[in-house]
Amino acid sequence: MPTDNHNSTLARKVTRLGVFGALAIAVSILESLVPQPLPWSRIGFANIVILVALYLQGPLAAIVVGALKVFGGGLIMGSGFSPAFWLAFAGTCASLLVTIPLWYLPRFFSPVGLALAGSAAFNIAQLFVAGLILVGMHSLLRLVPFMLLASIITGGIIGWVTGWLLARLSHNRVRLS
């Protein structure tokens, strides 16, 4: 039989996941309101929330927050199961599939490194899905170098902000356990 302490710890973890998920959805929606210079050219600020969840609560938390961002954001924005939803879903899944294993190698990958790898995976997955459901793979292959360049810029920004935020949380001794 679970103890009160176990139930309290579980309740705190679930609450934190809910807060991270709501924050990721809110940031994603706010970012979608900013004009985009090119299609699929968002910086992806909601990924900061996913990376912070990964660092503070582990891989399962990152997966849950990523799923909440994609499904919750799609539901709220009315894009559920549209091409935009599938692009976001594929990108988030690919990003997590690359980022989580690299997270286990902290000596080699900082938040910037994780964000760069995640951003590249996100953009390549989006191009792949766009090629499958929207246009054709052949025409999108020409965009790979540009998307990888965008990944360096956006991943660098996301990683730097994530690192800065994690340092501030650590410096202020924010207790999240």
C-alpha positions as a printed NumPy array, in Angstrom:
array([[  0.   ,   0.   ,   0.   ],
       [  1.462,   3.409,  -1.005],
       [  2.399,   5.768,   1.774],
       [  1.244,   9.352,   2.093],
       [  4.786,  10.465,   1.258],
       [  4.693,   8.416,  -1.98 ],
       [  1.302,   9.898,  -2.93 ],
       [  2.556,  13.399,  -2.176],
       [  5.673,  12.897,  -4.313],
       [  3.602,  11.479,  -7.161],
       [  1.147,  14.378,  -6.942],
       [  4.035,  16.878,  -7.107],
       [  5.509,  15.146, -10.163],
       [  2.173,  15.06 , -11.975],
       [  1.527,  18.703, -11.089],
       [  4.943,  19.729, -12.426],
       [  4.286,  17.814, -15.647],
       [  0.993,  19.64 , -16.009],
       [  2.669,  23.006, -15.456],
       [  5.444,  22.199, -17.934],
       [  2.866,  20.963, -20.46 ],
       [  0.654,  24.039, -20.077],
       [  3.683,  26.292, -20.391],
       [  4.861,  24.495, -23.541],
       [  1.396,  24.831, -25.093],
       [  1.145,  28.511, -24.147],
       [  4.606,  29.33 , -25.522],
       [  3.87 ,  27.426, -28.722],
       [  0.576,  29.255, -29.235],
       [  2.148,  32.646, -28.51 ],
       [  4.956,  31.93 , -30.945],
       [  2.45 ,  30.951, -33.644],
       [  1.021,  34.478, -33.437],
       [  4.359,  36.007, -34.49 ],
       [  4.665,  36.48 , -38.272],
       [  6.998,  33.976, -39.922],
       [  9.415,  35.119, -42.622],
       [  9.317,  31.648, -44.219],
       [  7.107,  28.576, -43.808],
       [  8.255,  26.332, -40.958],
       [ 10.638,  29.032, -39.739],
       [  9.627,  29.316, -36.103],
       [ 12.405,  29.34 , -33.546],
       [ 10.586,  26.809, -31.373],
       [ 10.675,  28.441, -27.972],
       [  8.38 ,  25.733, -26.543],
       [ 11.303,  23.346, -26.96 ],
       [ 13.018,  25.226, -24.131],
       [ 10.28 ,  23.942, -21.83 ],
       [ 10.785,  20.389, -23.094],
       [ 14.551,  20.582, -22.549],
       [ 14.133,  22.051, -19.066],
       [ 11.703,  19.222, -18.246],
       [ 14.272,  16.737, -19.557],
       [ 17.031,  18.159, -17.365],
       [ 14.909,  18.575, -14.251],
       [ 12.652,  15.51 , -14.411],
       [ 14.135,  13.133, -16.962],
       [ 13.216,  11.557, -20.303],
       [  9.655,  10.511, -19.461],
       [  8.822,  14.089, -18.481],
       [ 10.245,  15.397, -21.768],
       [  8.132,  12.899, -23.724],
       [  4.972,  13.821, -21.812],
       [  5.592,  17.574, -22.203],
       [  6.337,  17.113, -25.909],
       [  3.12 ,  15.136, -26.384],
       [  1.122,  17.73 , -24.468],
       [  2.632,  20.492, -26.603],
       [  1.76 ,  18.777, -29.879],
       [ -1.671,  17.375, -28.988],
       [ -2.771,  20.217, -26.693],
       [ -1.514,  22.896, -29.053],
       [ -3.164,  21.166, -32.015],
       [ -6.44 ,  20.903, -30.148],
       [ -6.429,  24.529, -29.014],
       [ -5.238,  25.904, -32.37 ],
       [ -7.74 ,  23.756, -34.257],
       [ -5.046,  22.008, -36.292],
       [ -5.551,  18.523, -34.896],
       [ -4.597,  15.883, -37.486],
       [ -4.047,  18.506, -40.198],
       [ -0.769,  18.616, -42.153],
       [  0.535,  21.183, -39.636],
       [ -0.222,  18.746, -36.806],
       [  1.65 ,  15.893, -38.512],
       [  4.635,  18.164, -39.184],
       [  4.758,  19.147, -35.497],
       [  4.217,  15.557, -34.368],
       [  6.976,  14.148, -36.579],
       [  9.375,  16.937, -35.663],
       [  8.791,  16.557, -31.93 ],
       [  9.126,  12.757, -32.065],
       [ 12.349,  12.947, -34.084],
       [ 13.763,  15.609, -31.802],
       [ 13.063,  13.523, -28.703],
       [ 14.442,  10.363, -30.333],
       [ 17.749,  12.17 , -30.91 ],
       [ 17.881,  14.363, -27.817],
       [ 17.1  ,  11.826, -25.093],
       [ 19.943,   9.376, -25.874],
       [ 22.402,  12.292, -26.14 ],
       [ 21.196,  13.625, -22.764],
       [ 22.734,  10.529, -21.183],
       [ 26.147,  11.789, -22.357],
       [ 26.433,  15.059, -20.384],
       [ 30.216,  15.122, -20.758],
       [ 29.799,  15.49 , -24.505],
       [ 26.512,  17.359, -24.95 ],
       [ 25.525,  20.597, -23.245],
       [ 22.028,  22.079, -23.571],
       [ 23.279,  23.839, -26.719],
       [ 24.471,  20.538, -28.21 ],
       [ 21.193,  18.83 , -27.383],
       [ 19.195,  21.7  , -28.861],
       [ 21.296,  21.706, -32.053],
       [ 20.821,  17.957, -32.528],
       [ 17.123,  18.162, -31.667],
       [ 16.559,  21.09 , -34.007],
       [ 18.257,  19.316, -36.918],
       [ 16.199,  16.163, -36.298],
       [ 13.014,  18.244, -36.022],
       [ 13.623,  20.019, -39.344],
       [ 14.642,  16.874, -41.24 ],
       [ 11.555,  15.024, -39.956],
       [  9.344,  17.931, -41.007],
       [ 10.824,  17.896, -44.497],
       [ 10.294,  14.15 , -44.731],
       [  6.625,  14.391, -43.67 ],
       [  6.032,  17.405, -45.916],
       [  7.449,  15.391, -48.795],
       [  5.123,  12.514, -48.02 ],
       [  1.878,  14.42 , -47.517],
       [  2.243,  17.753, -49.289],
       [  4.608,  17.904, -52.219],
       [  7.218,  15.394, -53.241],
       [ 10.458,  14.291, -51.715],
       [ 12.499,  15.275, -54.727],
       [ 11.503,  18.936, -54.582],
       [ 12.15 ,  19.157, -50.828],
       [ 15.649,  17.685, -50.928],
       [ 16.906,  21.056, -52.121],
       [ 15.756,  22.575, -48.814],
       [ 17.882,  20.301, -46.595],
       [ 20.934,  22.617, -46.473],
       [ 18.759,  25.631, -45.658],
       [ 16.857,  23.735, -42.968],
       [ 20.118,  22.556, -41.412],
       [ 21.408,  26.133, -41.401],
       [ 18.15 ,  27.215, -39.733],
       [ 18.684,  24.392, -37.213],
       [ 22.066,  25.796, -36.257],
       [ 20.584,  29.23 , -35.646],
       [ 17.404,  28.148, -33.852],
       [ 19.061,  25.279, -31.976],
       [ 21.786,  27.632, -30.792],
       [ 19.225,  30.097, -29.476],
       [ 17.122,  27.392, -27.802],
       [ 20.167,  25.722, -26.268],
       [ 21.648,  28.959, -24.972],
       [ 18.358,  30.052, -23.381],
       [ 17.873,  26.57 , -21.88 ],
       [ 21.382,  26.602, -20.403],
       [ 20.884,  30.099, -19.042],
       [ 17.539,  29.152, -17.508],
       [ 18.918,  25.96 , -15.944],
       [ 21.815,  27.947, -14.463],
       [ 19.395,  30.513, -13.008],
       [ 17.208,  27.788, -11.542],
       [ 20.259,  26.094, -10.04 ],
       [ 21.7  ,  29.376,  -8.792],
       [ 18.439,  30.321,  -7.113],
       [ 18.213,  26.799,  -5.721],
       [ 14.72 ,  26.245,  -7.036],
       [ 13.504,  23.034,  -5.484],
       [ 11.547,  20.98 ,  -7.999],
       [ 11.712,  17.563,  -6.357]])
